[in-house]
Amino acid sequence: SQKIEQNSEALNIQEGKTATLTCNYTNYSPAYLQWYRQDPGRGPVFLLLIRENEKEKRKERLKVTFDTTLKQSLFHITASQPADSATYLCALAGSSGSARQLTFGSGTQLTVLP
Amino acid sequence: KAGVTQTPRYLIKTRGQQVTLSCSPISGHRSVSWYQQTPGQGLQFLFEYFSETQRNKGNFPGRFSGRQFSNSRSEMNVSTLELGDSALYLCASSYLAPSTDTQYFGPGTRLTVL
């Protein structure tokens, strides 16, 4: 069955450093991969979408890579700030039919220490 | 423009009862998806509606149902509530498809089943 794993449940880093979060998947060939941010008591907020034929996507301090050979996506936040503290979720979707629904990972809780 | 709204925000029910949750998507969005979020299972896809038709369905029992109206507003219904149905129910809207478009989540409805 499809499986999505996000590295550690919790990640603590120092302010100003680069945070790197990992999303690994098995038994899956996603066409699209998305990253979301979720704060406590709120719905997830869309951050970035990357397609299977794209290696890398950037948006301000955020960078996502998508390696279909390794079956892995890396999510980087550069120059991290305490305001970046949140849970980050990766989500995958196929390209047709029922595979187009999004399947979410369990999330990584990031804490940026001042 | 206004974001995705969900009503009610909090709900307490007892086992065996049924519940209806409502979601108003962003104006112009035709796709509405519903998710269940629990600490143990994470964020799980329930179903997606597009132009009043259910386009995709997750792996949930038939007690979970939904519908979409001509104005894209959506409702989901859970019949014969069980304790395990206690969760945060999230609605999300996108213009065409959640896999390829930015998906906007509502604040969720917190359902507690006693």
Interface residues (C-beta under 8 A of the other chain):
Chain A: A31 Y32 Q34 G41 R42 G43 P44 V45 F46 L49 L89 A91 A93 G94 S95 S98 R100 Q101 L102 T103 F104 G105 S106 G107
Chain B: V4 S33 Y35 G42 L43 Q44 F45 E48 R55 N56 K57 G58 L90 A92 A97 P98 S99 T100 T102 Q103 Y104 F105 G106 P107 G108
